[in-house]
Amino acid sequence: MQGQGRPDVLVVGAGVFGLSCAWACAGRGLRVTVLERNTPGSGASGGPVGAMSPHQPANWSPKKAFQLEALLSAEAHWRAVAATGGRDPGYARVGRLIPLGDAAARRRAEAQARAASAHWHGWDWSFHARSADEAWIAPEAATHGVAFEPLSARIHPRRAVEALAAALAARGVALLSQTEVRSLEDGAVDTVDGRIAAGRIVLAAGMGGFDLVKAATGIPAGCGVKGQAAVLAPRVPVSGPAIFAEGLYVVPHADGSVAVGSTSENTWRCATGTDGLLDDLLERARALCPCLAGARVVERWSGLRPRAPRPDPLIGPLPGLARVLLATGAFKIGFGIAHAVGEAIADIVTGRDPRLPQGFSPAAHGLGHRKAGSPIFGGGGLG
Ligand SMILES: Cc1cc2nc3c(=O)[nH]c(=O)nc-3n(C[C@H](O)[C@H](O)[C@H](O)COP(=O)(O)OP(=O)(O)OC[C@H]3O[C@@H](n4cnc5c(N)ncnc54)[C@H](O)[C@@H]3O)c2cc1C
């Protein structure tokens, strides 16, 4: 840090949340430094899937409205990132096909379509019979047709992280890899290279951030939900919309590879590594998309999704350490909302109203209202 001066904002963690907070703060003219214990994208943001899909439109809520606005502004955001740093994040609004295998699935999809037309500002669903150019969907998976949802996009997570890092460099943000934060204070952190003070600390360190909060305050601020995914190389490159069927995503990327995701494991023995659950998922993907049957599996990957006490983002000042802002709880939707979370953090830092859903606040997550050590999570996932 010598010679760089005291940053206005020190971001801990170079995943998509931390980098997006740094981008937004630098965009407000603030002096920003990012500290990363490994290399950018070495946490959950280094996965291969990159689906950017809206929540189901039924049971509309402020959280869903926040995500919708984020998805609608994502294209312009990623275009600006690409233009600033010269790196392509692999973003495209491709939409999402939902094959309908029985009458009940069709009815459910029609109900979602009605809710979408009430809330999605004209991004209406449509329905059609499986067509010749959708031959890569198995006919038996779409006996009751196919729903098309036009709002979904895809991004290449690792390239998105690289694109953000390049854009931050172009904006003069210092990004220090291999710099682990060991402890937090109000307005300073202790690192392997010594103490660093800043106007605000933005804690966007995913799973590592939960450990730092626990050590500093005794508050359990989150847990990890394991996910496994794979990358396939079809013999004939595929392109077009993502395909979604009961939790299974098949996402074609611009380079011709296809990502398949994801498992969702609240309890797990080993945080790293893949197993039979991924084999089962691949089997489902091959049944849904027969053209994947002969495709080589080029990568098997696993990671931990940072989940706050409730399955909502956790954004705002850490109780007891008001200069530490939490930017975490990205859980399953980090890539679609990261830029909006970054702008909200920049609003807080610059004294504006971030206009976040109340459910994202530390208080709504039970932080600051419970005795340290009391259980706030339902189910497992803590070990
Ligand atoms: C299998 C799987 C599939 C997924 N699919 C999708 C999808 O299709 N679409 C989607 O939007 N989301 C998806 N997600 C979720 C998405 O990956 C996360 O929401 C998002 O990446 C979380 O970003 P983050 O920046 O909060 O955390 P992370 O990416 O985990 O970043 C935290 C960073 O902080 C660093 N760090 C930790 N501790 C310290 C410390 N003490 N000092 C310094 N640095 C530290 C870590 O090294 C890491 O780089 C998926 C996740 C998984 C596991």
The ligand as a MOL file (V3000), in Angstrom:
LIG
                    3D

  0  0  0     0  0            999 V3000
M  V30 BEGIN CTAB
M  V30 COUNTS 53 58 0 0 0
M  V30 BEGIN ATOM
M  V30 1 C -22.2990 -24.6730 -8.9090 0
M  V30 2 C -22.7040 -23.2170 -8.8660 0
M  V30 3 C -23.4420 -22.6990 -9.9020 0
M  V30 4 C -23.8510 -21.3690 -9.8790 0
M  V30 5 N -24.5630 -20.8920 -10.9450 0
M  V30 6 C -24.9150 -19.5750 -10.9580 0
M  V30 7 C -25.5920 -19.0560 -12.0790 0
M  V30 8 O -25.8680 -19.7640 -13.0480 0
M  V30 9 N -25.9200 -17.7320 -12.0550 0
M  V30 10 C -25.6290 -16.9270 -10.9750 0
M  V30 11 O -25.9470 -15.7190 -11.0000 0
M  V30 12 N -24.9750 -17.4120 -9.9080 0
M  V30 13 C -24.6230 -18.7180 -9.8800 0
M  V30 14 N -23.9790 -19.2230 -8.7950 0
M  V30 15 C -23.8140 -18.3570 -7.6240 0
M  V30 16 C -22.6850 -17.3700 -7.8390 0
M  V30 17 O -21.5260 -18.0650 -8.1930 0
M  V30 18 C -22.5200 -16.5660 -6.5500 0
M  V30 19 O -23.7600 -15.9390 -6.2370 0
M  V30 20 C -21.4490 -15.4830 -6.6820 0
M  V30 21 O -20.3410 -15.9390 -7.4030 0
M  V30 22 C -20.9890 -15.0320 -5.3030 0
M  V30 23 O -20.0660 -13.9800 -5.5040 0
M  V30 24 P -19.2940 -13.3270 -4.2830 0
M  V30 25 O -18.4130 -12.2970 -4.8840 0
M  V30 26 O -20.2600 -12.9070 -3.2400 0
M  V30 27 O -18.4560 -14.5020 -3.6200 0
M  V30 28 P -17.1550 -15.2610 -4.1500 0
M  V30 29 O -17.1870 -15.4390 -5.6150 0
M  V30 30 O -17.0210 -16.4960 -3.3410 0
M  V30 31 O -15.9760 -14.2570 -3.8650 0
M  V30 32 C -15.4020 -14.0700 -2.6000 0
M  V30 33 C -13.9260 -13.7500 -2.8070 0
M  V30 34 O -13.3790 -13.3360 -1.5630 0
M  V30 35 C -12.1160 -13.9040 -1.4010 0
M  V30 36 N -11.8240 -13.9680 0.0390 0
M  V30 37 C -12.4080 -14.7790 0.9600 0
M  V30 38 N -11.9010 -14.5290 2.1780 0
M  V30 39 C -10.9720 -13.5480 2.0240 0
M  V30 40 C -10.1030 -12.8960 2.9250 0
M  V30 41 N -10.1000 -13.2000 4.2290 0
M  V30 42 N -9.2730 -11.9330 2.4490 0
M  V30 43 C -9.2850 -11.6130 1.1210 0
M  V30 44 N -10.0950 -12.2160 0.2210 0
M  V30 45 C -10.9220 -13.1800 0.6650 0
M  V30 46 C -12.2520 -15.2840 -2.0440 0
M  V30 47 O -10.9900 -15.8210 -2.3890 0
M  V30 48 C -13.1300 -14.9760 -3.2520 0
M  V30 49 O -12.3580 -14.6490 -4.3890 0
M  V30 50 C -23.5320 -20.5370 -8.7910 0
M  V30 51 C -22.7580 -21.0450 -7.7440 0
M  V30 52 C -22.3510 -22.3870 -7.7660 0
M  V30 53 C -21.5090 -22.9200 -6.6440 0
M  V30 END ATOM
M  V30 BEGIN BOND
M  V30 1 1 1 2
M  V30 2 1 2 3
M  V30 3 2 2 52
M  V30 4 2 3 4
M  V30 5 1 4 5
M  V30 6 1 4 50
M  V30 7 2 5 6
M  V30 8 1 6 7
M  V30 9 1 6 13
M  V30 10 2 7 8
M  V30 11 1 7 9
M  V30 12 1 9 10
M  V30 13 2 10 11
M  V30 14 1 10 12
M  V30 15 2 12 13
M  V30 16 1 13 14
M  V30 17 1 14 15
M  V30 18 1 14 50
M  V30 19 1 15 16
M  V30 20 1 16 17
M  V30 21 1 16 18
M  V30 22 1 18 19
M  V30 23 1 18 20
M  V30 24 1 20 21
M  V30 25 1 20 22
M  V30 26 1 22 23
M  V30 27 1 23 24
M  V30 28 2 24 25
M  V30 29 1 24 26
M  V30 30 1 24 27
M  V30 31 1 27 28
M  V30 32 2 28 29
M  V30 33 1 28 30
M  V30 34 1 28 31
M  V30 35 1 31 32
M  V30 36 1 32 33
M  V30 37 1 33 34
M  V30 38 1 33 48
M  V30 39 1 34 35
M  V30 40 1 35 36
M  V30 41 1 35 46
M  V30 42 1 36 37
M  V30 43 1 36 45
M  V30 44 2 37 38
M  V30 45 1 38 39
M  V30 46 1 39 40
M  V30 47 2 39 45
M  V30 48 1 40 41
M  V30 49 2 40 42
M  V30 50 1 42 43
M  V30 51 2 43 44
M  V30 52 1 44 45
M  V30 53 1 46 47
M  V30 54 1 46 48
M  V30 55 1 48 49
M  V30 56 2 50 51
M  V30 57 1 51 52
M  V30 58 1 52 53
M  V30 END BOND
M  V30 END CTAB
M  END
